[in-house]
């Protein structure tokens, strides 16, 4: 039985690893700005001592402890934008996420997708793609086990691109 379980685990590794690295190809690509925060950094951030009376800071610490990975890629490069569009489309076909919100405004298209947990407000994965038109195009992937309503604290504290859209989405949930 142990051998079967071991073999199944080995067989599933490429699937699990490809899900985590689908957007990594944009890291280090010319014309693309990348911000990547891994689980270890979130753990370190969660150990910071803050004023117990500062409710927003405490909410931020609570959320940070629930996060695994944050990847944000921004660009205005036409080739990189086309590659991002194709990669997001391919990713959504392979790993279907629920569309949470879509906004079309002055040549910009904002789409936010989630993979929900046990409760409807619980999020295991959030994917946001802002097709910027003439402005920055933003691709953001966030994984963990958090509540959608907690995101506004993260976007405010980390000054993330697309923060306004995420705040709107969290209010709609």
N, C-alpha and C positions, 0 to 999 in steps of 0.2 A: 504494500500500500504506500509506503514511504517513497519507493522508487517511482511509482506512478505520479504521486504528488510532485516530486522533484522534477520529473520530465515535463509535466504540465506547466510548472512554474517557469522552467527554462524556455519552453515554447511560447509563453505569453510575454516574456521580457521584451522582445522587439516591438510588440504592440504597445506595451506600456511606455517604453522609452520614446517611441515615435510620437506619441500623444504629447509628451512633455517637451519635445524638441522641434515641433512643427514650425515654429516661428524663429528658432535660433539662427536660421540662415541670414536673418537681417542684422544680427549682431556683428559689427565690424565691417558691414557693407558700406562702400563709399556713398556719401550723400544721405545716409540714414543715421539719425541720432538714436542711441539705445540706452535705456535705463533698465537694469535687471537687478532685482532684489530677491535673494534666495532665502530659504527657510532659516538658515543660521543667522542671517542679519535680522530677520523678524524676531527670532528668539532673543538676540542681544538687545534689540529695541524694546522688547517686552520686559526686560530686567531693569530698565531705567526707573529710578525713583522720581516720582513727580508729586506735586502738591496734592494731598488727599482731598482737598477742598475744591480743586479744579475738576469739575465734572466732565468737561470736554476732553481734558487730558486723560482722565481715567477711562473714558469711552475709547479713546484712541489706543491706549495700552491694551484694553480688552480685545479690540479688533485685531491688533497686530499679532497677538498670541494665537489667533485663529488662522493666520495666513501662511501659505506655503511658498508661493512664487508670485512675483509681479514682474511682468515684462511690458515695457512701453517702447514702441518704435515710432519715430516721426520722420517725415521726409516731404520734400517738394519735388524730388527727382522723378520725372515721368516714368522711367523704367522701373524704379523701385515701387512706385505707386501701382503700376500694372502688375508687378510681381506680388505685391501685398494683396491686391484684389483676388488674383488667382489662388493664392495660398489660403486666404480666408474661405473662399468658395470650396476649395478642395477639402479643407479641414471640416467645414460644416457638413459636407457630404459623408465624410468618414466618421465624424463624431457629431451626430445631430444634437444641436442645442436649441432651446426654445427661444424664439424671438421675443424679447421683452419690450422693445421700443424701436421705432423707426421714425426719423425726422428728415424731411427734405426741405432745405432752406437756402435760397440764394446760391445754388450750385453745390452746396454741401449736402452730403448724405450721411446721416449718423445712424448706425445700427448697433443695438446692444442685445446680446444673446446670453442666456444663462443655462447652466445645468443645475436643476434644483435638487435639494436634499429631501429629507423626510417631510419637512413642512414647506409650504409654498414660499415662505419668505427666506428659507434657508438656501444658500447658494454654495455649490461646490466648485463651480467654475463660472467666470464671467469673461465674456469676450466683447470688446467694443471696437468697432471699426468706423472711423470718421474719414470718409472720402472727401478730402478738402477742396476739390476743384482747384482754384488758384492758390488757396491757403495750404497750410500744413495738412498732410494726411497722417492720421494717427491710428496705430494698431496697438491695443492693450489687451493683455491676457492676465487674469488674476485667478489664482487657485487657492483653495483652502476649505474651510467650513465655517461660513460666516452668515450673518443676517444682512439682507440687502439694505435695510434701513441704516446700518452702521457705516455705509460707504461714504456718506457726506463728510464724516469726520476724517477719513483717510484722505479724500481728495483735497480737503482744506489744509490739512497738516503737511501733505507731501506736494502740494501745488501741482497736481497731475493735469496734463492736457486732457480735455474732455470732462473735467470735473463738474462743470455746470450741467452737462447732459446726464451724468451719473446721479447728481442730486435730484434732478427731475424724475429719473427712472425710479429712484428709491422711494420717492413720495407717492408714485403711482402704484407701488406694490401693496 
